[in-house]
Amino acid sequence: MKAIDSINDAGFLQAVYTIVNQKKHKEEYDLSPGQWTEIEGRRRNYKNGESKTYTWKETKKMMRSTLKK
């Protein structure tokens, strides 16, 4: 969860949220109430246009840069 907390890409977090929701039904994976609050807050910010979003090209560049460190 520490890695997810440092991500400011709402589109990526939405994808993670979707994956977690799908897996929840298969594996009964539960997030804490605090984690759900964080996800919903980030989702709300994304829908309200208050979050920075990135193109796929920008995302790949950031990921590669992070992996090099």
CORJOKA-V979706 format. One record per backbone hydrogen bond with DSSP energy under -0.5 kcal/mol. NH is the residue of the N-H (numbers start at 1). CO is the residue of the C=O. If there is no record, write none. Layout:
BEGIN
nh = {NH | NH}
co = {CO | CO}
END
This chain:
BEGIN
nh = {5 | 6 | 6 | 7 | 10 | 10 | 13 | 14 | 15 | 16 | 17 | 18 | 19 | 20 | 21 | 22 | 23 | 24 | 25 | 26 | 27 | 28 | 28 | 36 | 37 | 38 | 39 | 40 | 41 | 42 | 43 | 44 | 45 | 46 | 47 | 48 | 49 | 50 | 51 | 59 | 60 | 61 | 62 | 63 | 64 | 65 | 66 | 67 | 68 | 69 | 69}
co = {1 | 2 | 3 | 4 | 8 | 52 | 9 | 10 | 11 | 12 | 13 | 14 | 15 | 16 | 17 | 18 | 19 | 20 | 21 | 22 | 23 | 23 | 24 | 32 | 33 | 34 | 35 | 36 | 37 | 38 | 39 | 40 | 41 | 42 | 43 | 44 | 46 | 45 | 45 | 55 | 56 | 57 | 58 | 59 | 60 | 61 | 62 | 63 | 64 | 65 | 66}
END
